[in-house]
Amino acid sequence: MGRSFNEPFLPLDTPAEDEADGVALTGRLPSYISDHRQRLRDRFLQAGGAALPDYELLELVLFRAIPRQDVKPLARLLLDTFGDFNRVVSAAPARLQMVKGAGPAVVLELKLVEAAAQRLMRARVLQTSVLSSWDALLDYCHTSMAHREIEEFRVLFLDRKNVLIADEEQARGTVDHVPVYPREIVKRALELNASALILVHNHPSGDPTPSEADLAMTAQVNAACGALGLVLHDHLIIGKSREVSFRAQGYL
């Protein structure tokens, strides 16, 4: 029988990693911890992640990083610090390590979850017309950018059939500003032999309402695209729980 969902036997002289609050445990886990972990795993397998609150889903992620301790206190501390599961997983490694008990192994597990989520969402928009799978594109953008703490500006480059050629980060900025250079965007589009573009950036404040600078920059990019026969399909601003489409709002 395999032990994929059972706690492994840990040698008594193996040092604990990423100690959370409390005394590090050695050897086999006390039954109250091992039983709790098994019950949580069983519930996840039977009902799925949607049936678990954020702190229990986070506990499951932390089990691998902290094999010999009760991880519930750390899960709750991370949620208190960042707000919800999504913000914990997408938090910058340096910010995560400021939380007591969140060492390198914890950061690694959280970043693996984030990378897996982004890759799954990205796979849904590859090899298909982006315009005909718009909801999948929005899901991908929210997964990738909604909980970032600084502004990031991305460009989605599309071919003649509106299939994604490349998704590239063009710039990073501060909490409320990111530098964007229209000439560099269209130059990169020509290098990729793209026919169309979608601009995407996030607002860390959570409010996706366009600023005057957003409107002006979009107009400049649109003019540059038009001069070279490129199509600017849209500019999406991603907030915490919603997005603004310049095309839908009449800005393009």
C-alpha positions in Angstrom: 0.0 0.0 0.0 1.3 3.5 -0.8 1.6 6.3 1.8 0.7 9.2 -0.4 -1.9 10.5 2.0 -0.4 9.3 5.3 2.2 11.1 7.4 5.6 9.7 6.8 7.7 8.4 9.6 10.3 11.1 10.4 13.6 10.2 12.1 14.0 11.6 15.5 17.2 13.4 14.6 15.7 15.2 11.5 15.6 18.9 12.1 12.3 20.7 11.7 12.0 23.2 8.8 10.1 26.5 8.8 9.1 26.4 12.4 5.8 28.1 13.1 4.7 29.3 16.5 5.0 26.6 19.1 7.4 23.9 19.9 8.8 21.8 17.0 7.7 18.2 17.1 9.9 15.2 16.5 9.2 11.7 15.4 5.7 10.7 14.6 3.0 13.3 14.8 0.7 13.3 17.9 -2.6 11.6 16.9 -4.6 14.8 17.3 -2.5 16.4 14.6 -2.2 13.4 12.3 -5.9 12.6 12.6 -6.8 16.2 11.8 -4.6 16.2 8.7 -6.1 12.9 7.5 -9.7 14.2 8.0 -8.9 17.4 6.1 -7.4 15.4 3.2 -10.4 13.1 3.1 -12.8 16.0 3.0 -10.8 17.6 0.2 -10.8 14.4 -1.8 -14.5 13.8 -1.3 -15.9 17.3 -1.7 -13.2 19.3 -3.4 -11.6 22.6 -2.6 -14.8 24.6 -2.9 -16.1 22.9 0.3 -13.2 24.1 2.4 -12.8 27.6 3.9 -9.7 29.5 3.0 -7.8 28.6 6.2 -8.3 24.8 5.7 -7.3 24.9 2.1 -4.2 26.8 3.2 -3.5 24.2 5.8 -3.4 21.5 3.1 -0.8 23.5 1.2 1.2 24.0 4.4 1.3 20.3 5.3 4.1 19.6 3.0 6.2 22.6 4.0 5.8 22.0 7.7 5.5 18.2 8.2 5.6 18.0 12.0 3.6 20.8 13.4 0.0 22.1 13.7 -0.1 24.6 10.8 -3.5 26.1 11.6 -2.0 29.0 13.5 0.3 29.9 10.6 -2.6 29.5 8.1 -4.7 32.0 10.1 -1.8 34.4 10.6 -1.2 34.4 6.8 -4.8 35.1 6.2 -4.9 37.8 8.8 -1.9 39.4 7.2 -2.9 39.3 3.5 -6.7 39.0 3.6 -7.7 35.8 1.7 -6.3 32.6 0.1 -5.7 34.3 -3.3 -3.7 37.2 -1.7 -1.6 34.8 0.4 -0.7 32.7 -2.6 0.2 35.7 -4.8 2.0 37.7 -2.2 5.6 38.5 -2.9 8.1 36.1 -1.4 9.8 38.9 0.6 6.4 39.8 2.2 5.6 36.2 3.0 8.9 35.7 4.8 8.1 38.6 7.0 5.3 36.5 8.6 6.6 34.6 11.6 6.8 30.9 10.7 6.8 31.4 6.9 10.2 30.2 5.9 11.6 29.2 2.5 9.8 25.9 2.3 6.4 27.6 3.0 7.2 30.2 0.3 8.1 27.5 -2.2 4.8 25.6 -1.7 2.7 28.8 -2.0 4.6 29.9 -5.2 4.1 26.4 -6.7 0.3 26.8 -6.1 0.4 30.2 -7.8 2.4 29.0 -10.8 0.1 26.0 -11.3 -3.0 28.2 -11.2 -1.6 30.6 -13.7 -0.5 27.8 -16.0 -3.9 26.2 -15.9 -5.6 29.4 -16.7 -3.2 30.2 -19.5 -3.7 26.8 -21.1 -7.4 27.7 -21.6 -6.5 30.6 -23.8 -3.7 29.0 -25.8 -4.4 27.7 -29.4 -7.9 29.3 -29.5 -9.2 32.6 -30.7 -9.0 34.9 -27.7 -12.0 36.8 -28.8 -14.2 33.7 -28.7 -12.9 32.6 -25.3 -13.2 36.0 -23.6 -14.3 34.6 -20.2 -11.2 32.3 -20.1 -9.0 35.3 -20.9 -10.5 37.3 -18.1 -10.0 34.4 -15.7 -6.4 34.2 -16.7 -5.8 37.9 -16.2 -7.4 37.9 -12.8 -5.4 34.9 -11.7 -2.2 36.4 -12.9 -2.7 40.0 -11.8 -5.6 40.8 -9.6 -3.7 40.5 -6.3 -0.4 42.1 -7.2 0.9 44.8 -4.9 2.4 46.9 -7.6 1.2 47.8 -11.1 2.2 45.5 -13.9 1.6 46.2 -17.6 1.3 43.2 -20.0 0.6 43.0 -23.7 -1.1 40.0 -25.3 0.1 39.7 -28.9 -2.3 37.9 -31.3 -2.0 36.6 -34.9 -4.4 37.1 -37.7 -6.8 34.6 -36.3 -6.6 36.3 -32.9 -4.7 33.3 -31.4 -2.3 34.2 -28.6 1.3 34.4 -29.9 2.9 35.8 -26.8 1.9 37.2 -23.3 4.7 39.5 -22.2 5.2 41.8 -19.2 6.3 45.1 -20.6 6.8 47.0 -17.4 6.5 47.1 -13.6 5.9 50.2 -11.6 4.8 51.3 -8.1 1.5 50.9 -6.3 -0.2 53.5 -8.6 2.0 54.0 -11.6 3.7 52.0 -14.3 5.8 53.4 -17.2 4.5 52.5 -20.7 6.2 53.3 -24.0 3.9 52.9 -27.0 6.8 52.8 -29.5 8.3 49.8 -27.7 4.9 48.0 -27.7 4.4 48.3 -31.5 8.0 47.6 -32.2 7.6 44.3 -30.3 4.4 43.5 -32.1 6.2 43.8 -35.5 9.1 41.6 -34.2 6.5 38.9 -33.3 4.6 39.4 -36.6 1.5 40.1 -34.6 -1.6 41.4 -36.1 -3.5 42.5 -33.0 -2.9 43.4 -29.3 -4.7 43.5 -26.0 -3.3 45.7 -23.3 -3.7 44.5 -19.7 -2.6 46.1 -16.4 -3.7 45.9 -12.8 -4.7 48.5 -10.2 -3.4 47.3 -6.8 -5.9 49.6 -5.1 -8.6 47.2 -6.3 -10.6 49.8 -8.2 -10.2 49.3 -12.0 -11.5 52.7 -12.9 -9.3 54.2 -15.6 -7.2 57.2 -14.7 -6.5 60.1 -17.1 -3.0 58.7 -17.7 -4.5 55.3 -18.6 -6.8 57.0 -21.1 -4.0 59.0 -22.6 -1.6 56.1 -22.9 -4.2 53.9 -24.5 -5.0 56.6 -27.1 -1.3 56.8 -27.9 -0.9 53.1 -28.3 -4.0 52.9 -30.5 -2.7 55.7 -32.7 0.7 53.9 -33.1 -1.1 50.6 -33.9 -3.3 52.3 -36.5 -0.3 53.8 -38.2 1.3 50.4 -38.7 -1.8 48.4 -39.6 -2.1 46.7 -36.1 -5.4 46.3 -34.3 -5.8 47.2 -30.6 -8.7 45.0 -29.5 -8.9 46.2 -26.0 -7.3 47.5 -22.8 -8.2 45.7 -19.7 -7.7 47.1 -16.2 -7.8 44.3 -13.6 -9.1 45.1 -10.1 -9.5 42.9 -7.1 -13.0 41.6 -8.0 -13.8 43.1 -11.4 -12.2 44.5 -14.5 -12.8 47.4 -16.9 -12.8 46.9 -20.7 -12.0 50.0 -22.6 -13.8 48.6 -25.6 -16.9 47.9 -23.6 -16.8 51.3 -22.0 -16.5 53.1 -25.3 -12.9 54.3 -24.8 -11.8 52.4 -28.0 
